[in-house]
Amino acid sequence: MKTALATLIVALAAPMAVSAALGVPDSVMSAITEACNASVADSDQAAQSDENCIARAVAAYKKSN
């Protein structure tokens, strides 16, 4: 139940993070979001962890491109 709740929170938070990343192609943003969702699914603070993961990944992408 805890994992299901965390997954739901991450799923609801992800669209906000996706829409906030300007200059990142949709395919890259989708891959980043999917990877972050998978990595934080068991976290007690899934939404915050997901946002942090996405922010770091977007920053790394922008820095490398």
N, CA, C and O atoms as a DFTB+ gen file, in Angstrom:
260 C
 N C O
     1  1       0.816      -1.188       0.000
     2  2       0.000       0.000       0.000
     3  2       0.867       1.263       0.000
     4  3       0.570       2.230      -0.701
     5  1       1.930       1.241       0.786
     6  2       2.831       2.385       0.872
     7  2       3.465       2.670      -0.484
     8  3       3.582       3.828      -0.885
     9  1       3.874       1.620      -1.189
    10  2       4.481       1.780      -2.507
    11  2       3.469       2.316      -3.503
    12  3       3.803       3.172      -4.322
    13  1       2.249       1.832      -3.447
    14  2       1.205       2.306      -4.358
    15  2       0.922       3.786      -4.134
    16  3       0.748       4.538      -5.093
    17  1       0.876       4.201      -2.889
    18  2       0.645       5.604      -2.574
    19  2       1.798       6.467      -3.072
    20  3       1.572       7.532      -3.646
    21  1       3.011       6.024      -2.861
    22  2       4.184       6.767      -3.331
    23  2       4.179       6.883      -4.849
    24  3       4.501       7.937      -5.396
    25  1       3.813       5.803      -5.526
    26  2       3.757       5.818      -6.992
    27  2       2.700       6.805      -7.465
    28  3       2.926       7.527      -8.436
    29  1       1.565       6.849      -6.805
    30  2       0.507       7.792      -7.164
    31  2       0.979       9.232      -6.974
    32  3       0.739      10.082      -7.831
    33  1       1.639       9.504      -5.874
    34  2       2.147      10.853      -5.619
    35  2       3.147      11.254      -6.688
    36  3       3.101      12.377      -7.189
    37  1       4.043      10.356      -7.042
    38  2       5.037      10.640      -8.076
    39  2       4.346      10.886      -9.406
    40  3       4.712      11.812     -10.130
    41  1       3.364      10.080      -9.735
    42  2       2.657      10.232     -11.008
    43  2       1.942      11.577     -11.085
    44  3       1.881      12.183     -12.155
    45  1       1.412      12.041      -9.986
    46  2       0.730      13.327      -9.972
    47  2       1.705      14.495     -10.004
    48  3       1.387      15.547     -10.559
    49  1       2.868      14.331      -9.428
    50  2       3.856      15.403      -9.388
    51  2       4.643      15.514     -10.686
    52  3       5.110      16.601     -11.026
    53  1       4.799      14.437     -11.405
    54  2       5.625      14.420     -12.608
    55  2       5.174      15.409     -13.680
    56  3       6.030      16.083     -14.251
    57  1       3.884      15.538     -13.987
    58  2       3.505      16.501     -15.029
    59  2       3.904      17.933     -14.708
    60  3       4.216      18.701     -15.618
    61  1       3.902      18.305     -13.439
    62  2       4.324      19.649     -13.067
    63  2       5.796      19.842     -13.387
    64  3       6.189      20.890     -13.898
    65  1       6.603      18.849     -13.093
    66  2       8.031      18.948     -13.359
    67  2       8.299      18.935     -14.852
    68  3       9.180      19.653     -15.326
    69  1       7.560      18.138     -15.597
    70  2       7.753      18.052     -17.038
    71  2       7.435      19.383     -17.698
    72  3       8.181      19.832     -18.568
    73  1       6.351      20.015     -17.307
    74  2       5.955      21.265     -17.940
    75  2       6.895      22.412     -17.581
    76  3       6.928      23.427     -18.277
    77  1       7.656      22.258     -16.504
    78  2       8.528      23.332     -16.052
    79  2       9.890      23.329     -16.737
    80  3      10.648      24.288     -16.588
    81  1      10.215      22.293     -17.473
    82  2      11.546      22.171     -18.069
    83  2      11.542      22.710     -19.489
    84  3      11.265      21.977     -20.439
    85  1      11.843      23.967     -19.629
    86  2      11.895      24.579     -20.955
    87  2      13.224      24.267     -21.627
    88  3      14.267      24.218     -20.975
    89  1      13.175      24.062     -22.916
    90  2      14.396      23.807     -23.673
    91  2      14.847      22.365     -23.656
    92  3      15.931      22.054     -24.149
    93  1      14.051      21.487     -23.106
    94  2      14.387      20.064     -23.076
    95  2      13.377      19.342     -23.967
    96  3      12.171      19.451     -23.748
    97  1      13.861      18.603     -24.972
    98  2      12.936      17.885     -25.859
    99  2      12.029      16.934     -25.088
   100  3      12.413      16.377     -24.060
   101  1      10.816      16.762     -25.610
   102  2       9.829      15.903     -24.945
   103  2      10.345      14.483     -24.732
   104  3      10.102      13.881     -23.685
   105  1      11.053      13.951     -25.719
   106  2      11.549      12.572     -25.589
   107  2      12.568      12.452     -24.459
   108  3      12.586      11.457     -23.735
   109  1      13.409      13.462     -24.314
   110  2      14.407      13.459     -23.241
   111  2      13.706      13.629     -21.893
   112  3      14.041      12.947     -20.924
   113  1      12.740      14.532     -21.837
   114  2      12.008      14.772     -20.593
   115  2      11.244      13.531     -20.174
   116  3      11.167      13.215     -18.987
   117  1      10.681      12.829     -21.138
   118  2       9.956      11.596     -20.848
   119  2      10.889      10.543     -20.258
   120  3      10.543       9.874     -19.284
   121  1      12.071      10.399     -20.850
   122  2      13.050       9.430     -20.353
   123  2      13.523       9.795     -18.952
   124  3      13.661       8.924     -18.092
   125  1      13.771      11.074     -18.724
   126  2      14.202      11.537     -17.400
   127  2      13.121      11.248     -16.364
   128  3      13.406      10.719     -15.290
   129  1      11.881      11.597     -16.693
   130  2      10.767      11.399     -15.770
   131  2      10.575       9.925     -15.441
   132  3      10.373       9.560     -14.283
   133  1      10.640       9.086     -16.460
   134  2      10.472       7.647     -16.243
   135  2      11.570       7.091     -15.340
   136  3      11.295       6.314     -14.426
   137  1      12.808       7.487     -15.599
   138  2      13.929       7.008     -14.791
   139  2      13.805       7.485     -13.346
   140  3      14.057       6.719     -12.416
   141  1      13.423       8.728     -13.157
   142  2      13.280       9.262     -11.802
   143  2      12.112       8.612     -11.072
   144  3      12.217       8.305      -9.885
   145  1      11.014       8.402     -11.764
   146  2       9.869       7.729     -11.141
   147  2      10.271       6.355     -10.626
   148  3       9.905       5.964      -9.518
   149  1      11.020       5.631     -11.435
   150  2      11.444       4.285     -11.050
   151  2      12.413       4.327      -9.868
   152  3      12.368       3.461      -8.995
   153  1      13.280       5.328      -9.843
   154  2      14.297       5.359      -8.793
   155  2      13.762       5.778      -7.434
   156  3      14.375       5.458      -6.416
   157  1      12.641       6.480      -7.385
   158  2      12.124       6.958      -6.101
   159  2      10.810       6.309      -5.696
   160  3      10.199       6.737      -4.717
   161  1      10.368       5.316      -6.400
   162  2       9.055       4.718      -6.146
   163  2       8.886       4.206      -4.723
   164  3       7.772       4.226      -4.200
   165  1       9.939       3.755      -4.092
   166  2       9.833       3.213      -2.739
   167  2      10.163       4.234      -1.648
   168  3      10.211       3.889      -0.467
   169  1      10.387       5.462      -2.036
   170  2      10.760       6.503      -1.083
   171  2       9.552       6.991      -0.296
   172  3       8.450       7.087      -0.836
   173  1       9.760       7.298       0.977
   174  2       8.698       7.862       1.808
   175  2       8.360       9.290       1.374
   176  3       7.238       9.758       1.571
   177  1       9.327       9.967       0.792
   178  2       9.130      11.336       0.323
   179  2       9.232      11.357      -1.199
   180  3      10.013      12.119      -1.770
   181  1       8.446      10.526      -1.838
   182  2       8.552      10.285      -3.273
   183  2       8.389      11.543      -4.115
   184  3       9.173      11.755      -5.040
   185  1       7.422      12.368      -3.834
   186  2       7.179      13.546      -4.661
   187  2       8.371      14.488      -4.631
   188  3       8.817      14.958      -5.678
   189  1       8.888      14.767      -3.449
   190  2      10.039      15.668      -3.337
   191  2      11.275      15.040      -3.963
   192  3      12.032      15.720      -4.657
   193  1      11.487      13.756      -3.726
   194  2      12.633      13.072      -4.303
   195  2      12.563      13.070      -5.822
   196  3      13.579      13.252      -6.493
   197  1      11.369      12.866      -6.364
   198  2      11.168      12.859      -7.809
   199  2      11.477      14.226      -8.408
   200  3      12.144      14.323      -9.438
   201  1      10.996      15.271      -7.767
   202  2      11.260      16.623      -8.246
   203  2      12.759      16.922      -8.231
   204  3      13.284      17.512      -9.175
   205  1      13.440      16.519      -7.170
   206  2      14.881      16.729      -7.076
   207  2      15.617      15.947      -8.157
   208  3      16.536      16.466      -8.790
   209  1      15.213      14.705      -8.366
   210  2      15.829      13.862      -9.384
   211  2      15.667      14.484     -10.765
   212  3      16.625      14.563     -11.534
   213  1      14.459      14.923     -11.073
   214  2      14.185      15.520     -12.379
   215  2      14.973      16.817     -12.546
   216  3      15.551      17.060     -13.605
   217  1      14.998      17.639     -11.520
   218  2      15.733      18.905     -11.595
   219  2      17.221      18.669     -11.845
   220  3      17.831      19.361     -12.660
   221  1      17.805      17.696     -11.149
   222  2      19.229      17.390     -11.366
   223  2      19.472      16.859     -12.774
   224  3      20.443      17.242     -13.426
   225  1      18.590      15.977     -13.242
   226  2      18.757      15.391     -14.575
   227  2      18.593      16.445     -15.668
   228  3      19.332      16.431     -16.653
   229  1      17.635      17.356     -15.508
   230  2      17.438      18.426     -16.490
   231  2      18.642      19.353     -16.496
   232  3      19.102      19.760     -17.563
   233  1      19.150      19.688     -15.337
   234  2      20.329      20.550     -15.255
   235  2      21.528      19.896     -15.925
   236  3      22.281      20.559     -16.638
   237  1      21.708      18.611     -15.702
   238  2      22.816      17.879     -16.337
   239  2      22.644      17.838     -17.850
   240  3      23.613      18.000     -18.593
   241  1      21.417      17.623     -18.305
   242  2      21.154      17.608     -19.754
   243  2      21.476      18.960     -20.370
   244  3      22.156      19.034     -21.394
   245  1      20.988      20.038     -19.746
   246  2      21.225      21.373     -20.280
   247  2      22.710      21.724     -20.290
   248  3      23.193      22.387     -21.208
   249  1      23.423      21.279     -19.267
   250  2      24.859      21.560     -19.184
   251  2      25.626      20.826     -20.299
   252  3      26.594      21.350     -20.850
   253  1      25.179      19.617     -20.613
   254  2      25.891      18.836     -21.625
   255  2      25.489      19.180     -23.058
   256  3      26.156      18.768     -24.007
   257  1      24.412      19.927     -23.214
   258  2      23.956      20.270     -24.569
   259  2      23.975      21.742     -24.767
   260  3      23.625      22.225     -25.844
